Amino acid sequence: MAFKRFAGVAFFGAALGFAGSHTAMAQQYTRWTPAITAPAPGASVASPVTVAYGLADAQAVPPATGHHHRMPHAVLMIDSATPVAGSQLQPDTDHVAFPAGQRQLSIPLPPGHHALQVVFVNRQGRVAIHVPPSAVVSISVQ
């Protein structure tokens, strides 16, 4: 009987430790606000367009490579309305995922005006609740 009681206490403690680190990670994400760093707002560019993003809070910036499993997944929204937090995103030509651990991608865009935005999603493709999307960047493709 004593062993079962001890095992239950150990398991309960481990569960609390996991819940605490999950909460800490969620709090850390709240400081990560994506910001499109290229192309610049109002830029006139050629296709394919290289889009890069950074994180607005320098104190919360994780390394660009490695440990990417701790960051939410970034999705480039192209000519799309800002999604509601918690909503499901399906990958398509207007919702393009950044490669894991990378903050830049090149994407072909047709000539004309385009609106770009970066949002974070979880592993199930749901828009992050605790992380705001980036500002919308309008560009013109030649």
C-alpha positions in Angstrom: 0.0 0.0 0.0 2.8 2.4 0.9 4.3 2.0 -2.6 1.1 2.9 -4.4 0.6 6.0 -2.2 4.2 7.1 -3.0 3.8 6.5 -6.7 0.6 8.5 -6.7 2.3 11.4 -5.0 5.3 11.2 -7.4 2.9 11.2 -10.4 0.9 14.1 -9.1 4.1 16.1 -8.5 5.3 15.3 -12.1 1.9 16.4 -13.4 2.1 19.7 -11.6 5.6 20.2 -12.9 4.5 19.6 -16.5 1.5 21.9 -16.0 3.7 24.6 -14.6 6.1 24.5 -17.5 3.2 24.5 -20.0 1.9 27.6 -18.3 5.3 29.2 -18.4 5.7 28.4 -22.1 2.2 29.9 -22.8 3.2 33.1 -20.9 6.4 33.3 -22.9 4.4 33.1 -26.1 2.4 36.1 -25.1 5.5 38.2 -25.4 6.2 36.9 -28.9 4.6 39.2 -31.4 5.5 38.4 -35.0 6.5 41.3 -37.3 7.1 41.0 -41.0 10.7 42.3 -41.6 10.8 41.9 -45.4 9.4 43.1 -47.7 8.9 46.6 -46.3 5.4 48.0 -46.2 4.6 49.6 -49.5 7.5 47.9 -51.3 7.3 47.1 -55.0 8.9 43.7 -55.5 9.3 41.0 -58.1 8.0 37.5 -57.8 8.9 35.2 -56.2 8.6 37.3 -53.0 10.9 36.6 -50.1 8.9 37.1 -46.9 10.7 37.2 -43.5 9.5 37.8 -40.0 11.0 38.5 -36.7 9.7 38.8 -33.2 8.9 42.2 -31.8 10.0 41.6 -28.2 13.8 41.3 -28.2 13.8 39.8 -24.7 11.7 36.9 -25.8 13.4 36.1 -29.0 14.3 32.4 -29.2 17.2 31.3 -31.5 16.5 31.2 -35.2 17.5 27.5 -35.5 17.3 24.7 -33.0 14.7 24.4 -30.3 12.0 25.3 -32.9 9.8 22.7 -31.3 9.1 25.2 -28.5 7.9 27.9 -30.9 4.4 28.0 -32.4 4.3 27.3 -36.1 4.2 30.5 -38.3 1.8 30.8 -41.2 1.9 33.5 -43.9 -1.6 34.8 -44.6 -1.8 36.2 -48.2 -4.7 38.5 -49.1 -6.8 37.0 -46.2 -8.7 38.5 -43.3 -7.1 38.3 -39.9 -8.2 34.9 -38.5 -10.1 34.7 -35.2 -7.9 33.3 -32.3 -8.7 29.6 -31.8 -10.0 29.2 -35.4 -8.8 26.4 -37.6 -6.5 27.2 -40.6 -6.3 24.9 -43.6 -3.1 25.0 -45.7 -3.7 26.4 -49.2 -2.3 29.0 -51.5 -3.4 31.8 -49.2 -2.2 30.2 -45.9 1.4 29.1 -46.3 3.4 27.6 -43.4 7.0 28.7 -42.8 9.5 25.8 -42.8 10.0 24.5 -39.3 12.5 26.6 -37.4 12.9 29.1 -40.3 11.7 32.7 -40.4 11.8 33.3 -44.1 10.3 31.8 -47.3 10.0 32.6 -51.0 6.6 32.4 -52.6 5.4 33.2 -56.1 2.7 35.9 -56.2 0.9 37.2 -59.2 1.3 40.9 -60.2 -0.8 43.3 -58.3 -1.3 44.5 -54.7 -1.1 42.0 -51.9 -1.6 42.0 -48.1 0.7 39.9 -46.0 0.4 38.9 -42.4 2.0 36.3 -40.1 0.0 34.3 -37.5 1.1 31.6 -35.1 -0.8 28.3 -35.0 -0.5 25.2 -32.8 0.2 21.7 -34.0 -3.5 21.2 -34.8 -3.6 24.3 -37.1 -5.6 26.4 -34.6 -4.7 30.1 -34.5 -2.8 30.9 -31.3 -4.9 32.5 -28.6 -2.2 34.2 -26.6 -0.2 35.5 -29.5 -1.4 38.5 -31.6 -0.9 38.3 -35.4 1.6 40.6 -37.1 0.5 43.9 -38.6 -0.7 43.6 -42.2 2.0 44.6 -44.7 0.8 45.8 -48.1 3.1 45.3 -51.1 2.9 45.6 -54.8 4.2 42.8 -57.1 5.5 43.8 -60.5 
